[in-house]
Every structure is written in C-alpha cells, then in structure tokens.
Amino acid sequence: MKDTIDLIGRIFLAFIFFFEAYDSMKYVTLTKQSMTAYGIHWHQDLLLWGSVMVLLLGATMMLLGYRAKLSAFLLLLYWIPLTFILYHFWKADTKLELREMSQQFMKNTAIAGGLLIVLANGSGNYSMKRLLATTTVSKTVEIALIVTMLTIIGLVVRFFF
C-alpha cells in the first residue's frame, strides 16, 4: 500500500511540474512579461529555458522514480525561490490580494513539503530505480537511458518552437 501511495504522489507532483513547463513554453511572451513585471531582467531567455529544462528533467525523473531524491532537490531549487518571488503576501496592498497571495503561497509551500517527503524517503518500490537495481544493467545502458530522457525533453521543447 505504501509503495502505491508513493507512486500516486510522485505522479501528482510530476504533473504539476510538467504543466508548469508546458505553460512556460506555450506562453513564452507572457512568461517573459511576467518576469519583467517581477523585476527579473537578467538573461530572461537563459533563465526561462533553463527553468523549463529543470522542470522537464525533474518531472520526468520524479515520474519514473529514477533518482527521485535528485529530482526533488532540483525541483525544490526552482520552486522555493519562485514561491517567494511571486507570492510575497506580506507586501499585499489589499485584503483580497493578501488572501489570494497567501493561499497561493501556502499551496506552493505544500508542494514543497511533498518534494521534501520524496527527498527524505526516495521513490519507493515502484520505480525505475528499483527496476535497474534488480536487473544487471551496465553503466552504458544507464547513460543511454539518461540520454534518451534528455532527447525526449529536447523533442518536446522543439515541438513547441
């Protein structure tokens, strides 16, 4: 039962980040405008596409359970600063803005909590890690899997642009 719940939790977390990456790729102009509005002017293309790659790589690794602790760490490196940049509810001007920003801040904090649980506990038994650990796989095959994941991510990015 625990392994099934771990898998379902990883699926839910992964799809949050897949959607975040999809949204950033689909609405590049709006994303850049938002970055400018929040005062992020330094190399917007680098930051945007770098974050999309981190999101896709982290979400793919999380979904497959392959190096889930590393994926949780990568996604936390993106998610925590994003939360504090976008939802600084302590600077809200109106009660409505305070309410909306604090709700979004708490939602993102809960997602970070889920990532911390994965970081602490790993992927569980239903994972690519478990499959690779129970079979004899050479380092070459493991590297080929990583290259394949990166290629798929590259094709997804190319599909949108």
TAFENKA-V660680 format. One record per residue. N is the residue number from 1. OMEGA is omega as a letter, one per 30 degrees, with the letter a starting at -180 (* if undefined). NEAR is the number of other C-alpha atoms within 12 Angstrom. Layout:
BEGIN
{{N	OMEGA	NEAR} {N	OMEGA	NEAR}}
END
This chain:
BEGIN
{{1	a	10} {2	a	13} {3	l	18} {4	l	15} {5	l	16} {6	l	28} {7	a	27} {8	l	24} {9	l	29} {10	l	40} {11	l	28} {12	l	21} {13	a	39} {14	a	33} {15	l	25} {16	a	29} {17	l	38} {18	l	31} {19	l	20} {20	l	29} {21	l	34} {22	a	28} {23	l	24} {24	l	31} {25	a	29} {26	a	22} {27	a	18} {28	a	24} {29	l	16} {30	l	15} {31	l	26} {32	l	26} {33	l	18} {34	l	19} {35	l	23} {36	a	18} {37	l	13} {38	l	18} {39	l	14} {40	a	20} {41	a	16} {42	l	13} {43	a	14} {44	l	21} {45	l	21} {46	a	15} {47	a	22} {48	a	33} {49	l	26} {50	l	21} {51	l	32} {52	l	33} {53	l	36} {54	l	33} {55	a	41} {56	l	39} {57	l	39} {58	a	42} {59	l	43} {60	l	41} {61	l	40} {62	a	45} {63	a	37} {64	a	36} {65	l	38} {66	a	34} {67	a	31} {68	l	41} {69	l	30} {70	l	27} {71	l	37} {72	l	41} {73	l	30} {74	a	33} {75	l	43} {76	l	33} {77	l	21} {78	a	32} {79	a	35} {80	l	27} {81	l	19} {82	a	24} {83	a	26} {84	l	22} {85	a	23} {86	a	26} {87	l	27} {88	a	25} {89	a	23} {90	l	18} {91	a	16} {92	a	16} {93	a	13} {94	l	13} {95	l	13} {96	l	12} {97	l	18} {98	a	19} {99	a	19} {100	a	20} {101	l	25} {102	l	24} {103	l	18} {104	l	22} {105	a	27} {106	l	21} {107	l	19} {108	l	30} {109	l	22} {110	l	19} {111	l	29} {112	l	29} {113	l	22} {114	l	32} {115	l	40} {116	l	28} {117	l	23} {118	l	37} {119	a	25} {120	a	17} {121	a	21} {122	a	33} {123	a	39} {124	a	32} {125	a	24} {126	a	29} {127	l	28} {128	l	27} {129	l	25} {130	l	21} {131	a	18} {132	a	21} {133	a	17} {134	l	12} {135	l	12} {136	a	12} {137	a	17} {138	l	12} {139	l	12} {140	l	11} {141	l	14} {142	l	21} {143	l	13} {144	l	14} {145	l	22} {146	l	21} {147	l	15} {148	l	16} {149	a	24} {150	l	23} {151	l	18} {152	l	18} {153	l	28} {154	l	20} {155	l	15} {156	l	21} {157	a	26} {158	l	14} {159	a	12} {160	a	16} {161	*	14}}
END
